[in-house]
Amino acid sequence: MLMTELTAKVEALRAASPPLLLRVSEAAAIFKVSVATMRRWVKRGQVPVVKVENTLRVDLSRVRGVEADDIARMAREARAQTCRQR
């Protein structure tokens, strides 16, 4: 029961904390991909975004569960698709 209570408290804290909203260029730097790749991920819905006035912000609070392997896979897929389009 203690673990359940602890999990509930952590989830409550996560829900109460403000989102980590970054510009697309800032998120690209964190993920070590180009800005163009990050924009493609946003367009495909692979990265959660929030619209703030007239700009899009990548919501890192909803990306935390992404593994490094997933990021590398997404980058490979983006590069492969770019090569196919040329």
Secondary structure, DSSP 8 states (H G I E B T S, - for coil): -HHHHHHHHHHHHHHHS---EE-HHHHHHHHTS-HHHHHHHHHHTSS-EEEETTEEEEEGGGTTT--HHHHHHHHHHHHHHHHHH-
